Amino acid sequence: RYAVSNGAATLTIDQPTKMNAMTFEMWSSLPGFVARAVGDPAVRVIAVTGAGEKAFCAGADISQFGDKRSSAEAVAAYDRAVAEGQAALNN
């Protein structure tokens, strides 16, 4: 989820039933959300948080690995999404 309030863009990892494990779709959406925040002159800071009370982020949602990492091409696409998501947050 993405929200802006009082100069802060908040990116919420929202899968509390799986301790906010990151799905392929979540990794893929990060660069767009970060670009949106960076391009908004009202945003002065980006905060990343996890939904619920148990965890910030448990890592990758391994329940997707059977579908999302089933071939060399799928592994490459998954790894690219993770790398691009991490790069967006690092910049």
Buried (B, 14 or more C-beta within 10 A) or exposed (E): EBEBEEEBBBBBBEBBEBBBBBBBEBBBBBBEBBEBBEEEEEBEEBEBEBBBEEBEBBEBBEEBBEEBBEEEEBEEBBEEBBEBBEEBBEE
